[in-house]
Amino acid sequence: MNGVTGGPDDFTRDTLELVERICASLGESLREPLLKISEKLIGLHERGLVKINHSVMEVVCAAHLIRLGYVVDVERYLGDNLVCDVYGERAGGGHIVEIETGFAPPENALDPQRYLMARVVSKVARYSKFSDKFSLATPRYNILEIPEPLIKPPRSRTPQEIRLLKSMCDIYYKRPPIQEEEIRNSRIHSVIILSIDDLSMVEVPPEIYYEKILKQVFAWNSPSSPCFWSRVSV
């Protein structure tokens, strides 16, 4: 969950306004489930547990999953003290979506990319085991810091890659630490790109996201690059 910004009236107004926009654009049938989701988020905001820029992404993501036939919940408790952002369930199984906005806290002002990469690794390692499908979502203006080993199928990750990703996670996550086994078995099934402005959601395989975006923008993101390993090493 996320810290709170803005007053409760602003949060309620913006959330309900978003629901109206979605229903006008994507269909009136979304109103009832989205109002239920909004009611939950408004209650969490009143307790200081969520903030508007993250919550609106949950609502847009939820709307598209509902259209795909999922029954959707937000801020869903999974176990092991973990709460996922969006959880969808249908006959084919469960789908967890974790939303990453690209925010790095002030204490990581000097290492934001390594922090965000470790955050992605921790999310995939800890959350993906709780559902049949796991996705990372991000707004269109952000680029997810996904290290190449997580793009591969679990069986293709080398022991060295797993150790180095764990070493990076150990810098930020100690209670509890991320285990090598969690990294080894984790899986990203898709990357979701969200736009709040036009209410769109684009879902792509992680391999496509890596090839079309990450590989082009961040050449150092590849384990074959010495720069990558220098970033993740302790």
Protein Blocks (a to p, Z undefined) as FASTA:
>chain_A
ZZdedjfklmmmmmmmmmmmmmmmnopklmmmmmmmmmmmmmmmmnopacfklmmmmmmm
mmmmmmnopacdehiafbjhiacfbdcddfkbccdddddehiacfklmmmmmmmmmmmmm
mmmmmmmmmpfbdcddddfkbccdddfklmpcfklpcfklmmmmmmmmmmmmmbdcddfk
lmmmgccfbdcdddfklopacdddfklmmmmmmmmmmmmlpmklmklmmmmpZZ
